[in-house]
Amino acid sequence: MKEITAAQLKQMIQTGERVHVIDVREDEEVAFGMIPSATHIKMGDIPERMNELDKNETYVIICRSGVRSEHVCRYLEAHGYDVCNVIDGMLGWDGELE
């Protein structure tokens, strides 16, 4: 499984790289802020919503600490998706929030 840090993700966004970020935290967690370009799909909703994702794109998956996002990455990889886990999650994010 591909992995990056929150700092590497921030750098990718700042340099204008096209990045598809999926935030898999719960509603009450994202209420405190999420990465501006991220799409919110709760971990539990991934199975029913993965048809919204394009298998030709790469998705960067983030949660609070990197554990749930790792599980989501493993699940999506098993279904043929190209994913990358943010290993330190939002705990490592020091960038802008919305």
matplotlib code that plots the C-alpha trace (Angstrom):
import matplotlib.pyplot as plt

x = [0.0, 1.2, 1.7, 2.4, 2.5, 0.2, 3.2, 3.7, 0.0, 0.1, 3.1, 1.3, -1.7, 0.4, 2.3, -1.0, -0.8, -4.3, -5.0, -8.3, -8.5, -11.2, -11.8, -13.2, -13.8, -17.2, -19.5, -18.7, -14.9, -15.1, -17.2, -14.0, -12.5, -11.3, -8.8, -10.5, -10.3, -11.3, -14.5, -16.1, -17.2, -17.5, -15.6, -18.9, -20.3, -17.4, -18.9, -22.1, -20.4, -17.3, -19.1, -18.7, -14.9, -13.1, -10.7, -8.5, -7.8, -5.6, -7.3, -5.5, -7.4, -7.2, -8.7, -7.7, -4.6, -4.1, -5.6, -9.1, -7.8, -5.4, -8.4, -10.3, -7.2, -6.9, -10.6, -10.5, -7.3, -9.0, -11.7, -9.3, -8.8, -5.6, -5.2, -2.6, -2.9, -2.0, -0.1, -0.3, -3.8, -5.3, -3.1, -0.2, -2.0, -1.0, -2.5, -5.7, -9.0, -12.6]
y = [0.0, 3.5, 5.8, 9.5, 11.9, 14.8, 17.2, 15.5, 15.8, 19.5, 20.0, 18.3, 20.5, 23.7, 22.9, 22.6, 18.8, 17.4, 15.3, 13.5, 13.5, 11.3, 12.1, 9.0, 10.5, 10.7, 13.7, 15.1, 14.9, 16.8, 19.4, 20.6, 21.1, 19.2, 19.8, 22.3, 20.1, 16.9, 14.9, 13.5, 9.8, 8.2, 4.9, 3.0, 4.5, 3.5, 0.1, 1.7, 4.9, 3.4, 3.5, 7.3, 6.8, 6.3, 3.4, 5.4, 8.0, 7.9, 8.7, 9.9, 8.5, 10.4, 9.9, 11.2, 9.1, 6.9, 3.7, 3.9, 5.2, 2.2, -0.1, 1.8, 1.7, -2.1, -2.5, -0.2, -1.8, -5.2, -3.8, -2.5, 1.2, 3.1, 4.5, 6.1, 6.2, 9.4, 7.6, 10.3, 11.5, 14.8, 14.7, 15.5, 18.1, 21.7, 23.3, 25.2, 23.8, 24.5]
z = [0.0, -0.9, 2.0, 2.5, 5.4, 6.0, 5.3, 1.9, 1.1, 2.0, -0.3, -3.1, -2.7, -2.4, -5.6, -7.5, -8.0, -8.7, -5.6, -4.7, -0.9, 0.7, 4.4, 6.1, 9.6, 11.2, 10.9, 14.3, 13.5, 10.3, 12.0, 13.5, 10.0, 7.1, 4.2, 1.8, -1.3, 0.5, -0.1, 3.0, 2.8, 6.3, 6.6, 7.1, 3.9, 1.7, 0.5, -0.7, -2.2, -3.8, -7.1, -7.0, -7.3, -10.6, -10.8, -13.2, -10.5, -7.4, -4.1, -0.9, 2.1, 5.4, 8.9, 12.3, 12.9, 9.9, 11.2, 9.7, 6.5, 6.3, 6.6, 3.9, 1.6, 2.0, 1.2, -1.8, -3.1, -2.9, -5.2, -7.8, -6.7, -6.6, -3.1, -0.8, 3.0, 5.0, 7.7, 10.4, 9.4, 10.4, 13.6, 11.3, 9.2, 9.9, 6.8, 6.1, 7.2, 6.1]

ax = plt.figure().add_subplot(projection="3d")
ax.plot(x, y, z, "-o")
ax.set_aspect("equal")
plt.show()
